[in-house]
């Protein structure tokens, strides 16, 4: 099992793409952190990832950016055929 945290904000179209994928596939093991509502989450994202870019999926504390890369990782590791 992985420790998964998605940093996002709801009005970002790339974030919405990822969160819709998460919802459609019932991936409720992913913790969601809205960086526009949670300053601590924003600080964590910048401290660990080095930038304020979203969406960013932390996989065992390692950042993965880009919506297509995140969805591809989720499909390969969490979504069962």
C-alpha positions as a printed Julia matrix, in Angstrom:
81×3 Matrix{Float64}:
   0.0    0.0     0.0
   1.15   3.5    -0.78
   0.91   6.72    1.24
  -0.9    9.03   -1.23
  -1.67  12.74   -0.92
  -2.97  14.87   -3.78
  -2.32  18.6    -3.55
  -4.79  20.52   -5.7
  -7.21  23.38   -5.94
 -10.74  22.96   -7.29
 -10.73  25.66   -9.98
  -7.65  24.27  -11.75
  -8.76  22.33  -14.87
  -5.86  19.87  -14.57
  -6.71  19.25  -10.93
 -10.35  18.65  -11.85
  -9.23  16.1   -14.44
  -7.36  14.16  -11.73
 -10.05  14.48   -9.04
 -12.74  13.32  -11.49
 -10.61  10.27  -12.3
 -10.2    9.59   -8.57
 -13.96   9.89   -8.0
 -14.9    7.7   -10.99
 -12.58   4.96   -9.77
 -13.48   5.21   -6.05
  -9.87   5.82   -5.03
 -10.76   6.94   -1.53
  -7.34   5.98   -0.14
  -5.93   9.23   -1.55
  -5.88  12.14    0.87
  -6.87  15.41   -0.82
  -5.35  18.72    0.25
  -6.73  21.95   -1.2
  -3.82  24.39   -1.16
  -6.15  27.41   -1.53
  -7.99  26.56    1.7
  -5.14  25.05    3.7
  -2.02  27.17    4.14
  -0.23  24.32    5.9
  -0.82  22.11    2.84
   0.49  24.84    0.56
   3.64  25.12    2.68
   4.1   21.33    2.68
   3.8   21.24   -1.12
   6.43  23.95   -1.57
   8.76  22.55    1.09
   8.79  18.98   -0.21
   8.1   19.52   -3.91
  10.05  22.74   -4.29
   7.25  24.58   -6.12
   3.57  25.53   -5.89
   2.5   23.5    -8.91
  -0.72  21.49   -8.82
  -1.91  18.88   -9.27
   0.83  17.12   -7.38
   0.48  13.58   -6.1
   2.85  12.66   -3.31
   3.58   8.93   -3.45
   5.35   7.91   -0.25
   6.54  11.54    0.09
   7.84  11.72   -3.51
   6.12  14.33   -5.72
   4.62  13.47   -9.1
   3.4   16.37  -11.25
   1.34  16.64  -14.44
  -2.24  15.4   -14.58
  -1.63  12.82  -17.31
   1.36  11.37  -15.44
  -0.66  11.19  -12.22
  -3.59   9.46  -13.93
  -1.22   7.05  -15.67
   0.4    6.16  -12.33
  -3.01   5.68  -10.69
  -4.16   3.42  -13.54
  -0.98   1.32  -13.32
  -0.91   1.0    -9.54
  -4.44   1.3    -8.14
  -7.11   0.7   -10.77
  -8.0   -2.92  -11.35
  -9.17  -4.0   -14.81
